[in-house]
Amino acid sequence: MGKYESLAKEIVKNVGGKENVSSLTHCITRLRFKLKDESKANDQVIKDMDGVVTVMKSGGQYQVVIGNHVPEVYADVMPLLGMEEGSADRAEDAPSGNLFNRAIDIISGIFQPILGIMAACGMVKGLNALFVALGWYPETCGGYLVLNAIGDGLFNFLPLFLGYTAAKKFNLKPMIGLVIGAIMCYPTIQNTALSNGGEALYTLFSGTMFESKVYTDFFGIPLIAMDYTGTVIPVIFVVYFASKCDKFFSKFIPDLVKFFFVPMLTLLISIPVGLLILGPVATFASKIIAEAVMTVRNFSPLLAGAIVGLTWQILVIFGLHWGFIPVYINNIQMNGFDNVMMPFFACTFATSAVVLAIFFKTKNKQLKEMALPNFISGIFGVTEPAIYGILLPLKKPFIISCIIGGIGGGFYGALNFRKFSMGGMGIFELPAMIEPDGSMGNLIVALVGIAITMILAFIVTMILYKEETPKQEEKETLITEKKQQESCENKMVKQLEIASPIKGTVLKLEKMKDDAFASGVLGKGAAIIPEEGNVYAPADGVITALFPTLHAIGMQADNGLELLIHIGLDTVQLNGEGFRAMVKQGDRVKKGQLLVTFDKEFIESKGFCLETPVLVTNSDDFLEVIETKQIEVSPGDCFITVLQ
């Protein structure tokens, strides 16, 4: 295990344990769980963990936003789940929710495993083009050829990678998916289908956007000429169909020969159907998508860009932005560039500039410490930490970033801003914006858009963002408390108080290491980490239960509250060793009376946790249970207030 072992254990425990996890993937900033029962996850506990930004539920996934170090946390979580990467990431585990959620889940599951390497390859390709344009070396040199191979390798043979990841998603043996991707890129099929001497046998769908030449056939069935290298949708369709074939044949083929007969029959059926029907249909679907998005953009490039820029951050919040990856890739593959999704580029820098302005304007030391690293992260294309950690909690800055992102997006849309190859994030995307002929016009548009967006966002934030002073906050708190007090008095609400039974540090119930106590199912209240080994009566009342192991005390207070004091976690295993009782069951006690003593050092030496919950077990009978806001408490201090 790595340096995030402790955080990983807490996350797994609070998503309901490994038995509640169907699968886990991760993207650039978040762990994406698929849980069997999301109600078992302790959302607030996870949100409050050091190292966790927030929790989101979207696209059928339970998303724990970590930040830039998510790969390290992921690596520490997976062994706790007993999984290998992607081993349980199956479409069968997809949520039974609406079609949109299922589609987002499938798309993200297929693309997330290759996003990092896709960004890396795209950066190499863009930098190679930049260096040639700057005249550092010619396109004919060996260095250019090698770097170009690094940049183009994944994209030229994209069906192989998507075949592999789609097979995992659709519960097909990954190697079969890889073979399907390889067949769709097989040179002989490509060359035969696309040329055959240069003369087509005939043309299908003449005069339409689907016009296709036929150079050969498959036992009399026309094989439509399609170049699948670098495509996205066709291989996903074929792998999905193959997964159904595999499942079908597995039911009937005897186990003795299933090992090789099932893959053989799966390929013999799925590949011809894929090349003759599914591949062409999927390619036609790609053309329809490309035409549709271009139609929207052609209506008003400025408006289309503004809409993308305005809404992109909202998509990021819900983790839905990755669902648009196929549109982005499809545009580049079909048109040689993307100018529909790229206006989102402005949002990255709008967010970064807003955070930078907050850094200069805030007097809050903690906020200032967060702002600078989040600004740097945003410039590099990762904006989630800034959105969740700063902009959303402050509200107005988030609205400013969306509006300025829309303005920047409109600028990019109006000037036909494009990206010519995939890869890179933030400033690392810039090389991919150099036009294929080496001209810099599009790159200049990118840089001007960055400047406009950042300057506007910075100035508007400096003008409109006003930080509340401590006096204002105190005033508002006093007003709120007064209103609450008046409300209680008007409704004749009665307050019942329970004193602290132990001296120590207060721990919120939901932060306890024991799920049963943390969930509140055993009662509401708070916990104490003891500083000494004495337990005193928190109120006047009767001891209703004193366990033979002396680790837990039940009490009926005279004010009607039923109380439980549980000394430590799992300390029942000590069978009373280290404990001494000063009272017995049925005794009437006074507030502050010594009930039990325990040997703190002895219990801790045996490896037991001494987190001690103090619970109101009949809390459902009352309006509200409010724990103390003190960090440290002593016996007699007000520990719990109950509204009746």
N, C-alpha and C positions, 0 to 999 in steps of 0.2 A: 504493500500500500504506500501511497505517496503522502505529501504534506497536507493534503486535504482529507485525510482519512476520517478525522473527527466530524467534519462537516458532512462528508458522504454518509456516515453512519446515521447522523441526525436526519438527513433528508430521507433516506430509505425508511427509517423508522416512522417518520411523520407523513409519508405517502401511503401508509398502511402496511408497511413491511414488504418483503420481496414477493410474498404470496399474492399481493394485490397488484403487482406490476406485470402487465402483459408484454410490454416492450419498452425500450428506451433508445432514443437517438439524440443527437445534439446538433445544433447549428452554431452560428458564430458566437452567440451570447447566452443561449438557454438550453437547459435539459428539457427534452420533450418526452414525457412519460405517456404511455397509454395505460390507464388504470382500469382494473376490472370494476371497481366501485369507487368513484371519486368522493363519495360522502365519507369514506374512511380517512381521507387526507386531512391533516390539520393545517389549513391554509394559513392562519394567523401565526402559528408557531413557526412555520417555514419562512414566512415573510420577515419575522423578527430575528432570524438567524444572522449572525455575522458572516458575510460572504454571499448572502442572497439579496438581490435587488428587489424582487417582487415575485408574485405568482400570478399567472394568467391561465384562463381556461378558454381555449378556442380551437377551432378546427378539429374537434374530437380529441384534443391533447391536453394534458395537464402540464403546463410549461413553467418550469422554475428558472427564472432569469438570474443568471450568475454574473455575467460580464465577460471580460476578455479571457479569463482563465478557465472558461468552461471545459476545454479539453482535458485539463488536469483533474477537475472534479469528476468529469465523466469517467475517466480512467480509474478513479478510486471507487466510484459507485458500482461499476459493472461487476467486479468480483463479488461484491456484497449481494448482488442479484443472482449470481451463479450463471451469468450470461457471457457470451462472446459478442463482439460488435455485430449488431444487426441480426443476431441469431433468432430473436423472437419477433422481429419486425415484420409482421405478416398482415396482409389485407384482411384475413379472416378476423383479426383482432380489431379491425376498424370499428368505430362507433356505429351504433344503429341509428344515429341521428339523421338529419336531413342530407340531401344529395350534396349540397355545397360543402358541409363539414367532411363528408367522406371523400370528396374530390380533393380538398385541401390536404387531408391526411395522406392520401395516396401520392399526390405530387410531391409533398415535402419529404415523404419517406423514400422516394426514388431519387430525388436530387440531392438531399442533404449530404449523403456520404461522399459526393464528389465535388461539392461546392468549394472546399478549400483548395484542392488541387486544380480545379477549374480556374479559380482566381489567380493562382500562382502561374499557371501556363499562360493565361491571358496577359499577365504583367510582363512575362519574358517576351512574348510576341510583340507587345506594344513598345517595350524598350528597344527591341531589335529594330523596329521600324523607325523609332526616333533617332537612333544612332546612325542609321543609314541616311536619314533626312539631314542630319547634321554634318554628314560627310566624313564621319569617323572611320568608316570602312565601306566598301562596295558590296552590292548584292551578290556578286560573283565569288566572293571569298569564302573559304571553308568555315570561318567563324560564323558568318551570317547563316550558312546552311545548317550548321549544328544548332544554333540558337533558334532558328526557325522551326527545326524539327521538334525541339523542346516545346515551343509555343503551339505548334499545330498538331502534335501527336494525339492528344486527347480529343481534340475537336474533329479531326479527320476520321477517327475511329470511335466516335461517340456512341454508336449503337452497341459496341462491345461492353462499355462501362454501364450504360443504361440497361442492357440485357441482364447484366449481373445483378444490379441493384433492384431492378423490377422483379427478377426471379425471387429474390429474398422477400420482396413485398407481397408477391402473389403466392408464396409458399411453394415455389418450384425449386428444384435443386439448382443452386447458383451456377454450376458449371453448364447446365443445359441452357440457361439464359445467356451465358457467355458464348456458347457455341452458336446460338441463334443470332446474336449480334455479329459474330464473325462471318456467318454465312451471308448476312445482309450486306457485308462489306467485301465479300469474296470477289477478287479481281476478275475471274473468268465470267462470272454472272454479270458483273457490271459491264465488262467490255462487250460481251455477246449481246446483252440486252440493249446497250446504248449505241452500238455501231453496226456489227455484222456487215462489214464492207461499205457502210455508209448509206445503204439503200433500205428504206423501210418497206415492209411487206404491205402495210396499209396504215391508215391513221384513224384513231377512234376519237369521237367527240369533237370533230372538226368545227372550228369557229367559236368554240367556247373556251373559258378559262381552264378547262380540263383537257384540252387537246393533247393527245398522247400518241406517239409513234410506236408501232409494233414491229420489232425486227426479228422476233422468233416466237415460238409457241411451246407449250408444254403438252405434248401428246394431243395437239390440235386446239388447245385452249390458248388464246393470245396472252403472251407475257408482256405486259405494258412496261415500256422502258422507264425505269426509275433509278435514280442515283441515291442510294440510302446512306452513303457516307456523310457523316455530320448531321444527320437528321435526328429528330427527337421522338415524334409521335408514332411512326410506324413500328419501331421495335417494341414499344410499350404495348401496343395492340397485339402484336404477334406473341409476345411472352405471356400476356394474359390468356390468350387462346390456348397456348401450349400448356399453361398451368391447369386448365380445365381438361385437356387431353390426358395429361399425366394422371390426374385424379381419376379419370374415367378408366384408363387402362389398369391402374393399380388395383381396382376392384376385381378384375377378372383374370389377370395374369397370375399363374401359380408362383408362389414364393421362390421355388427352385430356380426359375429363369427370369424372375422379375427384375433382377439387378441390371440386365442389359436389354431385355425385351421392351420394358416400359419406356426407357429413353429412346430406343430405336423407333418404336411406333409413334411416340410423341413427335419426334422430328420428322418422320415420314408423312405425318398428317399436317402438322402445324406449318412446316416450311412451304410446301406447295400452296396451301391455303393462304399463308402470309404473303408470298410473292405474287400470287395471282389475284387475290382479293383484298386482304387486310392492308397490305402495304400501299397499294394504289389508293384505296379509300382513305387511309390515314393521311397520305400525302395530299390528296384533294382537300381533306379537312384542314391541313396546314395552310393550304392556299386560301381557303375560305377565311380562316382566322386572320391571315395576313391582310387580305382584302378588307375584311370588316374593320380591323383597327386602323387601316389606312383611310378608309372611308370616314370614320369618326374624326381622324386627324385632319383630313382634307376639308371637312366642313368648316373648321376654324382651328388652325394650328395653335394660335394663341390661347383659345379657350381650352382646347384639349390639354395643352401643357400646363395651364393654370390648375385644371382639375386634378391632374396627376400630382402636381406639386403641393396642392392644398390638402389632399387626402392621404398622402403617402405615410406621414407620421402616425396617422390613426391606424392604418394597416399594420404598421410596425408594432404598435401597442398590443394588438391582438395576435401578432405573429402570423398574419395572413400575407405579408409581403412576399414570402417565398413562393406562394401559390401563383405568382405572376412570372416566375422564372421561365416556364415554357413559352409564354408569349414573347418575352425578351429574346430567348434563344431562337425561337421560330422566325422572328423578324430578321435576325442577323443571318440565319441560314437561307431564308427564302429571298431576302432583298439585299443582302450584303451589308446591312446596317440596321440599327434600331433607332428610330426617332420618336417612337410612341411612348415607351416607358422611361426614356432617358431624362425627361424633365424632373424626375425625382432627384436627380443629381443636386439640384439646388437645395433640397431639404437638408442634406448632409451639412452644408455650410451655413444654412440659416440656423440650424440647431447649435452648431459650434460657436457662431458669433453671439448668439443670445447668451450662451453659457459664459463666454469670455466677458461680455458686458456685466453679467452678474458678479463675476470674479472681481472686477474693478469697483463695482458699486456696493457690494455687500459689506457689512461690518461684522457679520456672523462668521466667526473663525472656522467653525465646522463646515459651513457652506463654501467658504473660500478655499478650504483644503480640498473639497470635492470638485470644485469647478475646473481647476487647471488640468488635472488628469483627464477629466471628462471632455474638455475642449480638445486635447490632443487626440484622444480616442475618436472623437467625432470627425476630426480632420482626416483620420485614417479610415473613415467609413463606418465605424461602429458607434451608433448613436443611442442604443438602448440604455446604457448606463446614465447618460445625460437626461434622457427622457424620463425614466423611472425615478432616478435619484434626485433630480433637481426640477425639471420643467413641470411635470405633472403635479407634484406636491405644491408648487407655487402658483399653478393654474395660469395666471396671466402670461408669463413667459412662454408657456406651451402654445397658447393661442397666437402670440406674436410669431413664434417660429413657423406655425402652420400658414399664417397669412403671408409672411415674407417668402416662405417656400412656394406658395402659389404664385406670387409675383415673379420670382425667379423662374419657376416652371413656365409661366406665360412667355417670358423673354426667350427661353430656350425653344419653346414651341414655335414662336413667331419667326425665329431665325433658323429653323430647320436643323437644330442641334442633333448630332448623330454620334453613335458609337459603332465602330466598324469591326471590333472583335471582342469576344467575351473575356472576362477576367478583370481582376483588380478591384479595389474598393477605395473610395475617397480620392485623395490625390494620386493614388496609384492607378486610377482609371485613366488619367490624362493621356498616357502614351497610346491607348487604344482609340483615342479620338483624332489621331493624325490620319488624314485621308490616305487611301491606298496609293495614290500617286505621289505621296510625300508632301503635298501642300499643307499649309498650316492654318488655313482659314477657319476650319471647324474647331481646331484647338484654341484659336484666339477667341472664338465665341464662348468656349468653355471657360476660359480664364476671365473674360469680361463678365460672364454670368456669375462666377464665383465672387468677383470683386463687388458687383452690384448687390448681390444677395447678402454678403457679409457686412458690407457698409450699412445697408438699410437695417438689417437685423440688429446690428450693434447700436446704431443711433436711436432706433425706436425703443429698444430695451432700456437704454440709458435715460430716455425721456419718460417713458411710461411706467417702468418698474419702480415701485416705491416700497422700500422695506419697512415693515412695521417696527417701531421702536419698542424696547422692553416696557416702557411706560404705557404705550398703547395696548400692548398685550396684557399687562397687568390690569389695566382699566377694564378691558373686555372680559377678563376672567372674573373680576369682582362683580361686574354687571350680570354675567351668566350665573355665578354662584348665588347672587341675590335673587334672581328670577327663579332659580331652582328652589331656593329656600321659601320664597313666597308661594310658589306652586305647591310645595309640600304642605305648608301651613293651610292654604286654601282647601286642599283636599283632605286635611286632617290626617296626614301621613305620620305614622309613629316610627321613631328611630330606635332600634335596639342595638346595643354595642356589646362586642365581645373583646375582651382584653387578650393581649399576647400571652400565651402560656410559657414561652421560652425566650431567652435572650439570643439574638442572632440577626442574620441578614435576610431580608424579605425576598422571596422568589415568586414571580407570577406563576399561577397554577399551570398555565399552558406551556411554560418553559421547563416543567419537571421532566425527568427522564422516564417516568412511568406513564405509559399511554392512558391507563385507566383513570389515574388521578388527573392527568393533563387535559383529558377530554371533558372533564366536569361531570361525567356520568355518575360518579359516586357522591357528588355534592359540589357546591360552589364555595370558594374561599381563596386561600393563598397558602404558600408554604414558607417555611423558615429553615435556613441552614444554621444549625445551632452553634453557639460559641461556648456553651457550657452544658452540663448534663443534668439540668433540673427542669421538670415540667410542673407548672403551677395551674391551678384551676382558673380558667378564663372568665368564669361567672359563678354566681351562686346556683347550686343545683344538686342533682343526684347522679352518682356514677351508675350508669345503666349497664355498662359492659367493661370488664377488665380481662383481657385475654390471658389465658394461662402463661403465654410467652411474654406477657407484660409489655409488648411492643406497641399496643394499640389500646386507646381508652375511649369509651363511649360515654356521653354525658347528656342528660336532659336538663337544660337550664331552666330556671324559674320563669324566664320571660318567654318560654315556649320553643326556644331553639334547640334542635337536636344536633349535637356536636360530635365530631370524630377527630381525635388527635392520633396520628399514625407516625410513630417515631422511626424514621428511616424507611428505606425500601428493601423489601425481602428480608427484613430482620427477623421475621418469624422463624427463619432457619436457625437462629441462635438458640431457640428453645428456652429463652429467658436468661441465658448467660449474659452478664454485663448489665442486667436490669434489676431494680429493686423497687418494690411497691410500698407506698406509705399509706395507701387506702385499699379498700376492698369493694367489690361490686355491691351496690345497695347503699353505700355510705352517702350521707349528705355532706356536702363540702361548701366552703365559703370561697369567694373570689380571692385568689392569691395564695390559697392553701397548697402546700407541696403535695403532689400526687405520686410522681414516679421520679426516680433518679436513674441515670444510665451512664455507663463508662464510655465517653465519647472516643477516647483514644483506642480502647480495646475494640470497639465496634468497627472503627475505620481500619484498624490493623487486620481485621478479618476480611477486608475488601468490600464492606457494605457502604452504600451511599446513605448519608444522614439527612437528606432532604425530607423535611417533616411537614406534611400537609395538615392544615387545620381547616376542617370542612363543616359547613352547615348542611347536614344530610337531608333535611326537609326543606331545602331552599325553594322548591316548587310551590310551597305554601305562602311565600312572601313575594312582595313586589320586586325587590332588587337586593342583591348582595354586593356590597362595595368593599373592596380590600383597601388597606391603608396605602397612602402614597409615600410613607416613610421608607427609607432604604434600610435603616437599622431599627430594631425594636427591642424593648426590654419588657419583662413581665409587668403587667399592669397598663402598658400603653394600649391605646385603642388600636385594635388590629383589624376587626371586621365590623362594618356598620350594615345593619339589615333594615330595609324599609318595609313597614307593615301596613 
